[in-house]
Amino acid sequence: MGKKLGQNGLDNGFVSFNNLRIPREYLLNRNGDVSPDGKYLSPFKDPNKRFGASLGALSSGRVGITSMAVTNLKSALAIAVRYSAVRKQFGPTPNKELPVIEYQMQVNTQGYL
């Protein structure tokens, strides 16, 4: 399946079934149902509302993923700023080194934090 963008601790997989029939009574039918003669029934007559209701369940997952991304970004920013304050290299003279956070490029970006 490949990398999962920071959620590699979650175990995912897939299942494939051939010639499997699921009884109509076992279907998850919050936003729609299938009649005994095979017709699709929905309380939503407008297809756009039906689509919106089906995607509504995904919204909480999207909010959770965004929250995790913000938390990870805060941690990464704190680590980067601390590291640039401690890391020294290439001073104005061969005998003097400056912390990376004092470089002009770092000083210019501190207004964005």
C-alpha beads as a LAMMPS data file, in Angstrom:
LAMMPS data file: protein, C-alpha beads

113 atoms
112 bonds

1 atom types
1 bond types

-500.0 500.0 xlo xhi
-500.0 500.0 ylo yhi
-500.0 500.0 zlo zhi

Masses

1 110.0

Atoms # bond

1 1 1 0.000 0.000 0.000
2 1 1 2.897 2.365 0.511
3 1 1 3.482 5.230 2.924
4 1 1 0.525 6.816 4.674
5 1 1 1.714 10.392 5.294
6 1 1 2.502 10.207 8.991
7 1 1 0.006 7.538 9.995
8 1 1 2.221 4.524 9.460
9 1 1 1.341 3.225 12.945
10 1 1 -2.158 2.407 11.719
11 1 1 -2.496 -1.011 10.174
12 1 1 -4.469 -0.977 6.921
13 1 1 -5.251 -3.726 4.519
14 1 1 -7.769 -4.792 1.922
15 1 1 -10.088 -7.725 1.378
16 1 1 -11.410 -9.017 -1.904
17 1 1 -14.483 -11.233 -2.211
18 1 1 -15.663 -13.113 -5.283
19 1 1 -19.264 -14.247 -5.763
20 1 1 -20.360 -13.000 -2.354
21 1 1 -23.929 -11.990 -1.682
22 1 1 -24.703 -9.821 1.329
23 1 1 -28.275 -10.128 2.567
24 1 1 -30.316 -6.964 2.232
25 1 1 -30.958 -6.902 5.994
26 1 1 -27.219 -6.496 6.692
27 1 1 -26.729 -3.369 4.584
28 1 1 -25.829 -0.130 6.335
29 1 1 -28.774 2.002 5.331
30 1 1 -28.751 5.308 7.164
31 1 1 -29.186 7.393 4.006
32 1 1 -30.688 4.845 1.652
33 1 1 -32.145 1.371 1.375
34 1 1 -32.749 -1.338 -1.188
35 1 1 -36.263 -2.694 -1.586
36 1 1 -36.862 -6.468 -1.859
37 1 1 -37.269 -6.085 -5.634
38 1 1 -33.827 -4.368 -5.886
39 1 1 -34.804 -0.697 -6.180
40 1 1 -32.799 1.962 -4.363
41 1 1 -34.844 4.047 -1.906
42 1 1 -33.713 7.218 -0.169
43 1 1 -35.387 9.769 2.123
44 1 1 -33.557 12.460 0.100
45 1 1 -35.222 13.224 -3.232
46 1 1 -32.551 15.733 -4.285
47 1 1 -29.364 13.918 -5.419
48 1 1 -27.177 16.761 -4.106
49 1 1 -28.665 16.458 -0.611
50 1 1 -28.254 12.684 -0.726
51 1 1 -24.601 13.115 -1.744
52 1 1 -24.057 15.677 1.034
53 1 1 -25.585 13.361 3.625
54 1 1 -23.349 10.507 2.498
55 1 1 -20.217 12.661 2.748
56 1 1 -21.251 14.140 6.107
57 1 1 -19.848 11.135 7.945
58 1 1 -16.398 11.863 6.518
59 1 1 -16.252 15.408 7.907
60 1 1 -15.173 14.394 11.416
61 1 1 -12.300 12.373 9.957
62 1 1 -11.160 15.336 7.910
63 1 1 -11.235 17.572 10.966
64 1 1 -9.195 14.993 12.884
65 1 1 -6.565 14.759 10.145
66 1 1 -6.280 18.552 10.008
67 1 1 -5.900 18.691 13.782
68 1 1 -3.112 16.103 13.675
69 1 1 -1.335 18.069 10.942
70 1 1 -1.472 21.297 12.983
71 1 1 -0.128 19.506 16.070
72 1 1 2.739 17.992 14.075
73 1 1 3.536 21.368 12.505
74 1 1 3.720 23.028 15.935
75 1 1 6.158 20.365 17.124
76 1 1 8.287 20.654 13.993
77 1 1 8.436 24.440 14.298
78 1 1 9.519 24.296 17.939
79 1 1 12.213 21.726 17.138
80 1 1 13.507 23.762 14.177
81 1 1 13.709 27.012 16.155
82 1 1 15.480 25.343 19.092
83 1 1 17.930 23.632 16.766
84 1 1 18.743 26.842 14.906
85 1 1 19.405 28.579 18.239
86 1 1 21.917 25.897 19.280
87 1 1 23.552 25.088 15.912
88 1 1 26.643 27.161 15.160
89 1 1 28.569 27.451 11.917
90 1 1 30.402 29.818 9.562
91 1 1 31.062 32.977 11.553
92 1 1 32.314 36.282 10.127
93 1 1 35.866 35.268 10.999
94 1 1 37.418 31.816 10.903
95 1 1 37.696 31.715 14.713
96 1 1 34.120 32.795 15.495
97 1 1 30.959 30.860 14.730
98 1 1 27.427 32.253 14.904
99 1 1 24.218 30.472 15.928
100 1 1 22.157 29.785 12.823
101 1 1 19.246 31.734 14.311
102 1 1 21.312 34.936 13.998
103 1 1 21.671 34.586 10.218
104 1 1 19.886 37.284 8.250
105 1 1 17.521 34.801 6.613
106 1 1 16.471 33.453 10.036
107 1 1 16.035 36.959 11.448
108 1 1 13.788 37.937 8.526
109 1 1 11.485 34.938 8.989
110 1 1 10.946 35.370 12.740
111 1 1 8.215 37.922 12.095
112 1 1 6.115 35.148 10.494
113 1 1 6.137 32.905 13.575

Bonds

1 1 1 2
2 1 2 3
3 1 3 4
4 1 4 5
5 1 5 6
6 1 6 7
7 1 7 8
8 1 8 9
9 1 9 10
10 1 10 11
11 1 11 12
12 1 12 13
13 1 13 14
14 1 14 15
15 1 15 16
16 1 16 17
17 1 17 18
18 1 18 19
19 1 19 20
20 1 20 21
21 1 21 22
22 1 22 23
23 1 23 24
24 1 24 25
25 1 25 26
26 1 26 27
27 1 27 28
28 1 28 29
29 1 29 30
30 1 30 31
31 1 31 32
32 1 32 33
33 1 33 34
34 1 34 35
35 1 35 36
36 1 36 37
37 1 37 38
38 1 38 39
39 1 39 40
40 1 40 41
41 1 41 42
42 1 42 43
43 1 43 44
44 1 44 45
45 1 45 46
46 1 46 47
47 1 47 48
48 1 48 49
49 1 49 50
50 1 50 51
51 1 51 52
52 1 52 53
53 1 53 54
54 1 54 55
55 1 55 56
56 1 56 57
57 1 57 58
58 1 58 59
59 1 59 60
60 1 60 61
61 1 61 62
62 1 62 63
63 1 63 64
64 1 64 65
65 1 65 66
66 1 66 67
67 1 67 68
68 1 68 69
69 1 69 70
70 1 70 71
71 1 71 72
72 1 72 73
73 1 73 74
74 1 74 75
75 1 75 76
76 1 76 77
77 1 77 78
78 1 78 79
79 1 79 80
80 1 80 81
81 1 81 82
82 1 82 83
83 1 83 84
84 1 84 85
85 1 85 86
86 1 86 87
87 1 87 88
88 1 88 89
89 1 89 90
90 1 90 91
91 1 91 92
92 1 92 93
93 1 93 94
94 1 94 95
95 1 95 96
96 1 96 97
97 1 97 98
98 1 98 99
99 1 99 100
100 1 100 101
101 1 101 102
102 1 102 103
103 1 103 104
104 1 104 105
105 1 105 106
106 1 106 107
107 1 107 108
108 1 108 109
109 1 109 110
110 1 110 111
111 1 111 112
112 1 112 113
